[in-house]
Amino acid sequence: MSFNEKFLVEISSLPDLKNPKLVCGLPGSGFVGKLAVDYIVDKLQGKQFADIYSSSFPPQVTIQQDGTVDLIKNSLYYCKTELHDLVILTGDAQPVLPQSEYLLAEEIINNWHCKKV
């Protein structure tokens, strides 16, 4: 079986991070992971620095309050803390197939676009 997933990573800025740790929270059973990381981003005043689009996400869009349409995506945020800086992955959906989840994880790990201080 071959996979033709394509990933597009749009980076708006490259954060300087001290001893970064990655935290992921995506929609799933009860949206618990997504709600948890959204809360962390809000409380720690996280700043978005990248969006990830993939053909492995469900073929859906989200409709914004102003009526515009956005493609399903995952986003990366960073939060500065005293011990570790956090990179937080959250998004609208997970990849459809389990194999695609591994490919997305590899994409994030292999193309981590953060400058480590």
N, C-alpha and C positions, 0 to 999 in steps of 0.2 A: 504494500500500500504506500503510495507516495503522497506527500503533503505539499500543497502549493500555497500555504499561508503566506501572506505578505504583511509586513509591519511597516508602519510609517510613524516615526517618532519626530514630533515637532518640539524643539527646545526653544523656550523663550529667554532663558538665562541659565548660566552655569554657576551654581552656588559653591562657595568655598566651605567645605565641611570638615569638622573636627571629629575624628573617630566615629564615622557615620554607621548607623544601624538601620536596616530596612524593615519596615512594618507594612504588612499587606492586609487589606480588608476589602473584600469584594462581595457583591450580592450573592446570596446563597440561601440557606435555610434560615428564614426569618430575618434576613438582612442584618444579622447580629454583627458580623465582621465589618460591614460597610458602615453601619451606625456608629460602631466603636471608633473607627479611624476618622470618620467625619467629626466626631466629638473631639478627638485629639487635635485635629487640624484647627478646629474652631477655638479651643481653649488655649492652644499654644501659638495661635496666630500664624499658622503655616502659610507659606507662600508657594504658589504653584509655579513650577518651572518647566514642565513638559507634559505633552499629551501623546498618548499612544493609540493609534488606529490600527485595526487588523481585520483582514478578511475572515479570520476565525471567530469573530464576534457574531452574535445573532444578526440576521439581516433586518435591523430595526433602526428607528430614529427616536429621538426624544423631542417633544414639542415644548418649547419654552413658554413662559407666561406672556411674552410679547407676540407669540404666534410664529416665531421663527423655528426652524428645524435644525437639530444638530445630529451628526452621526454618533452612534454608540462609540464610546472611547473609555480608556483608562487614563488617569492623571497621576503625575508625581508631584508631591509637595515636599518642602523641607521645613523643619522646625529646629531652631537653635535651643539647646539646653545646656546646663552646666557640665554634665558628664559626657553625654553623647549627643551629637546632632542626629536628628531623625530624618529619614527619607520615607515618605508614606505613599504607598500605592493604593489608590481607590478607583472606583469606576462604575460605569453603568451596567456592566455585564462581565461574565467570565467567558472564555472561549467555549465553543459548543462541544468539542470533542476532548476527551482526556489527553490525547496526544498533543493537541493544540495548546493545552495548559503548559505542558513541558516546553514547547517551543516558545511560548510567551515568556516563561521564566528564563530560558536561555537568552532570549533577546534582551531582557532587562539586565541580566548579570553580565553578559558579554559586551553590552554597549552602555554601561553605567557612565553617563556623561557628567560626572561630578568631579570637580577638582578637590583632591584630598589634601588638607593642610597638615 
